[in-house]
Amino acid sequence: MTGAVLLASGPSPLWYATRAGGTVSLVLLTATVALGIAAAGRYAPVRLGRFEVSALHRNLSLLTLAFLGMHIVTAVADGYAHLTWPTAFVPFVASYRPLWLGLGAVALDLLLAVAVTSAVRGRLGRRRWKAVHWLAYASWPVALFHAAGTGTDTRLGPQLVLYAGCLLTVVAAVWWRLVRAGAQAVQVRRWAAAALVLVPVALVAFLAVGPLRPGWAHRAGGTAQVPALSTAPAVPHQSPPPQRHDQEDRHEGDEAE
């Protein structure tokens, strides 16, 4: 009986599915953005047809949305953070880590705007569609900070390596695009160079003062509401089951404050 109580107090399969869906979504979004930056337009590889690059880019985008849908559905269904469907789309209204979940909602809204306008691209015209399409690039750093600020496994070595890999992939793609752009794109070079410096520095600084320090689960904006304890008679000489927000702190490696 004790083992069953302890198992029930731990993360549910939906919680693991939420984390897996979010991680895969970030990796796929990184691949989509990097491909779009490095091989877009006249910079497509000469050994590949332009339609092949476009098809790969489109398929990666669809896979990103599919795993993002899994991430959201399982997060709402889990009930741990008390998320609702409006909080998935409306930024900064969640009670659980509102800022960092809000960034996830912002990234989702940007990607949905790109998907919707791509579906009616012929009616919008290339210039309008391209202006909205840039939102996909803006969604990537927002999603990265959402993952780092919300994820309870941010302090784990493999997760930090994954974040670093995503960051280096996009940085390499931007540098490749800048090299191929030539000296005529002076203004674009300036903005891109500033972004290349700002995003990595901001992410490293945020990790250093935020998720990598003890107590982040509390400082991030609240822990999930703990369900009411069972009213069943207590078993003699049996310790009460651990609460889920305590388990979240242990999962992150936080020390008692």
WOCORHU-V877677 format. One record per backbone hydrogen bond with DSSP energy under -1.0 kcal/mol. CO is the residue of the C=O (numbers start at 1). NH is the residue of the N-H. E is the energy in kcal/mol with one decimal. If there is no record, write none. Layout:
# WOCORHU-V877677
co=CO nh=NH e=E
co=CO nh=NH e=E
This chain:
# WOCORHU-V877677
co=1 nh=5 e=-2.2
co=2 nh=6 e=-2.4
co=3 nh=7 e=-2.2
co=4 nh=8 e=-2.3
co=5 nh=9 e=-1.4
co=12 nh=16 e=-1.5
co=13 nh=17 e=-2.4
co=14 nh=18 e=-2.4
co=15 nh=19 e=-2.1
co=16 nh=20 e=-2.6
co=17 nh=21 e=-2.8
co=18 nh=22 e=-2.3
co=19 nh=23 e=-2.3
co=20 nh=24 e=-2.6
co=21 nh=25 e=-2.2
co=22 nh=26 e=-2.0
co=23 nh=27 e=-2.1
co=24 nh=28 e=-2.6
co=25 nh=29 e=-2.6
co=26 nh=30 e=-2.3
co=27 nh=31 e=-2.2
co=28 nh=32 e=-2.5
co=29 nh=33 e=-2.8
co=30 nh=34 e=-2.7
co=31 nh=35 e=-2.3
co=32 nh=36 e=-2.4
co=33 nh=37 e=-2.3
co=34 nh=38 e=-2.7
co=35 nh=39 e=-2.3
co=40 nh=43 e=-2.1
co=41 nh=44 e=-1.2
co=45 nh=48 e=-1.1
co=49 nh=53 e=-1.8
co=50 nh=54 e=-2.3
co=51 nh=55 e=-2.4
co=52 nh=56 e=-2.4
co=53 nh=57 e=-2.5
co=54 nh=58 e=-2.5
co=55 nh=59 e=-2.6
co=56 nh=60 e=-2.4
co=57 nh=61 e=-1.9
co=58 nh=62 e=-2.2
co=59 nh=63 e=-2.4
co=60 nh=64 e=-2.2
co=61 nh=65 e=-2.1
co=62 nh=66 e=-2.2
co=63 nh=67 e=-2.5
co=64 nh=68 e=-2.1
co=65 nh=69 e=-2.3
co=66 nh=70 e=-1.8
co=67 nh=71 e=-2.3
co=68 nh=72 e=-2.1
co=69 nh=73 e=-2.7
co=70 nh=74 e=-2.3
co=71 nh=75 e=-1.4
co=72 nh=76 e=-2.3
co=73 nh=77 e=-2.5
co=74 nh=78 e=-2.1
co=75 nh=79 e=-1.1
co=86 nh=89 e=-1.0
co=86 nh=90 e=-3.1
co=97 nh=101 e=-2.8
co=98 nh=102 e=-1.8
co=99 nh=103 e=-1.7
co=100 nh=104 e=-1.1
co=101 nh=105 e=-1.9
co=102 nh=106 e=-2.2
co=103 nh=107 e=-2.4
co=104 nh=108 e=-2.3
co=105 nh=109 e=-2.6
co=106 nh=110 e=-2.3
co=107 nh=111 e=-2.2
co=108 nh=112 e=-2.6
co=109 nh=113 e=-2.1
co=110 nh=114 e=-1.8
co=111 nh=115 e=-2.4
co=112 nh=116 e=-2.8
co=113 nh=117 e=-2.1
co=114 nh=118 e=-1.9
co=115 nh=119 e=-1.5
co=118 nh=121 e=-1.1
co=120 nh=124 e=-1.7
co=121 nh=125 e=-2.1
co=125 nh=129 e=-2.4
co=126 nh=130 e=-2.6
co=127 nh=131 e=-1.9
co=128 nh=132 e=-1.9
co=129 nh=133 e=-2.5
co=130 nh=134 e=-1.2
co=132 nh=135 e=-2.2
co=133 nh=136 e=-1.6
co=134 nh=138 e=-1.5
co=135 nh=139 e=-1.9
co=138 nh=142 e=-1.0
co=139 nh=143 e=-2.7
co=140 nh=144 e=-2.2
co=141 nh=145 e=-2.2
co=142 nh=146 e=-2.0
co=143 nh=147 e=-2.4
co=144 nh=148 e=-2.2
co=145 nh=149 e=-2.4
co=146 nh=150 e=-2.2
co=147 nh=151 e=-2.1
co=153 nh=156 e=-1.5
co=156 nh=160 e=-2.0
co=157 nh=161 e=-2.3
co=158 nh=162 e=-2.0
co=159 nh=163 e=-2.3
co=160 nh=164 e=-2.4
co=161 nh=165 e=-2.5
co=162 nh=166 e=-2.4
co=163 nh=167 e=-2.4
co=164 nh=168 e=-2.7
co=165 nh=169 e=-2.1
co=166 nh=170 e=-1.9
co=167 nh=171 e=-2.3
co=168 nh=172 e=-2.6
co=169 nh=173 e=-1.9
co=170 nh=174 e=-2.4
co=171 nh=175 e=-2.4
co=172 nh=176 e=-2.3
co=173 nh=177 e=-2.2
co=174 nh=178 e=-2.5
co=175 nh=179 e=-2.4
co=176 nh=180 e=-2.0
co=177 nh=181 e=-1.4
co=184 nh=186 e=-1.6
co=185 nh=189 e=-2.0
co=186 nh=190 e=-1.9
co=187 nh=191 e=-2.1
co=188 nh=192 e=-2.7
co=189 nh=193 e=-2.7
co=190 nh=194 e=-2.2
co=191 nh=195 e=-2.2
co=192 nh=196 e=-2.5
co=193 nh=197 e=-1.4
co=194 nh=198 e=-2.9
co=195 nh=199 e=-2.2
co=197 nh=201 e=-1.7
co=198 nh=202 e=-2.9
co=199 nh=203 e=-2.5
co=200 nh=204 e=-2.6
co=201 nh=205 e=-2.5
co=202 nh=206 e=-2.4
co=203 nh=207 e=-2.6
co=204 nh=208 e=-2.1
co=205 nh=209 e=-1.9
co=206 nh=210 e=-1.8
co=207 nh=212 e=-2.0
co=210 nh=213 e=-2.0
co=215 nh=219 e=-2.1
co=216 nh=220 e=-2.2
co=218 nh=221 e=-1.1
co=235 nh=238 e=-1.3
co=243 nh=247 e=-1.7
co=244 nh=248 e=-2.0
co=245 nh=249 e=-1.6
co=246 nh=250 e=-2.1
co=247 nh=251 e=-2.5
co=248 nh=252 e=-1.8
co=249 nh=254 e=-2.5
